[in-house]
């Protein structure tokens, strides 16, 4: 292991950089939602706007990815002029509504999923642009295994969205429904930012940077790769998915959906009954809240939510649970690997100037946890591996992080969680059974130039797990910064020259 001095732009990092960031910087990993059960809506008016008659609830089915692939059109228009209507005669709102929203440039069914690359024809919402700072997607990859678990949800959401749009055209004769991005689950799965086609004035590219971002996309990562881009590298960004789903995730989510539907139905039935007994056209907020809380209690009493398959039972079955957890983590990492492989294959096919060119795999925070597996899959084209805010042993990271559990919630019957001895033993067994965790793959990357940037005071991906990764790697180079996890991102732009020079000194494979 070679450790770099703590230099940024030629200056030694001073004590003033030992800042405890109390706010989550854009580079920090965000904690995923831990339950899909609706809480009391912040605004019942907004919630009520989404209601529909239970007897007329749209019917959905488990659509296959093959079906979704076949019905993905070349263009998306949320609304269309009615037959025989001249678009020029529409009012301004309708003319705006019929404008094409997306162009689907590529719709590729691969053995591992569905890759669609698109072009947004209308400006995104400012809120979306702000959240996706530095990462505005123009594609998505839906892994087969992801769709098997969550595809039915997208079908429900699409049906609900379509019914909401139908209310807008109910009393109109000049506009009819078209196809919305949600109708074809365009943003489902793992989001991508694919490089644009090469223009006439662009120099010959050097290779591809397969970039896995932190859970919250941010501009700092791109700034740290700026020198590489200036030197001819092209970035393909992937929005890392790192939540490990238990085997019965689909059953859990379907139970929550049933709970939410029943809660909604009970609420509107009670509301209608009270309005029928009075002359009022609407109920006051206090009454509506009371109705909702009763509907929530009654629905919760009627619908049973399955326990997660990560629920622990007898000590003798501990290894079985370790195997389940390892399989869940490997499945999630594999989805990211499949997304990267599909993106590279797509570029090889549609960007001849990139076909067969070297690859740099760069992973930041959550992205660093999937990057070693991606590097292993894309070898021998991989020239270098960059890991920022990294670690090994995702089980221990999830259980000790101060920010996210990555979906690995554990509990014992009638006990909040396992004791330390049980958890330690489970971690050991997990490491023995996982195939794609950085802990397993690190030794296999010997010979691949690897640069690791770590924070000494990291509690998001605990510093102890970063050290474990270093212990498992062979021949890596290291930059250790006296910072917190979030603090790394603030100084990343200052490391752009060092990262660029480090890559340049390593020959192409």
MOQUI-V842935 format. One record per run of one state. SS is the DSSP state (a for helix, b for strand, c for the rest). FROM is the first residue (numbers start at 1). TO is the last residue. If there is no record, write none. Layout:
<<SS & FROM & TO> <SS & FROM & TO>>
This chain:
<<c & 1 & 1> <b & 2 & 3> <c & 4 & 6> <b & 7 & 8> <c & 9 & 10> <b & 11 & 12> <c & 13 & 14> <a & 15 & 17> <c & 18 & 43> <a & 44 & 48> <c & 49 & 53> <a & 54 & 56> <c & 57 & 64> <a & 65 & 70> <c & 71 & 74> <b & 75 & 76> <c & 77 & 78> <b & 79 & 81> <c & 82 & 86> <a & 87 & 89> <c & 90 & 91> <a & 92 & 97> <c & 98 & 101> <b & 102 & 110> <c & 111 & 112> <b & 113 & 120> <c & 121 & 125> <a & 126 & 131> <c & 132 & 138> <b & 139 & 143> <a & 144 & 169> <c & 170 & 174> <b & 175 & 177> <c & 178 & 180> <a & 181 & 184> <c & 185 & 189> <b & 190 & 193> <c & 194 & 206> <b & 207 & 212> <c & 213 & 218> <a & 219 & 224> <c & 225 & 225> <a & 226 & 230> <c & 231 & 232> <b & 233 & 238> <c & 239 & 248> <a & 249 & 276> <c & 277 & 284> <a & 285 & 302> <c & 303 & 310> <b & 311 & 312> <c & 313 & 314> <a & 315 & 350> <c & 351 & 357> <b & 358 & 364> <c & 365 & 365> <a & 366 & 378> <c & 379 & 381> <b & 382 & 388> <c & 389 & 393> <a & 394 & 400> <c & 401 & 410> <b & 411 & 412> <c & 413 & 414> <b & 415 & 415> <c & 416 & 419> <a & 420 & 433> <c & 434 & 437> <a & 438 & 445> <c & 446 & 449> <b & 450 & 455> <c & 456 & 462> <a & 463 & 472> <c & 473 & 476> <b & 477 & 481> <c & 482 & 484> <a & 485 & 504> <c & 505 & 509>>
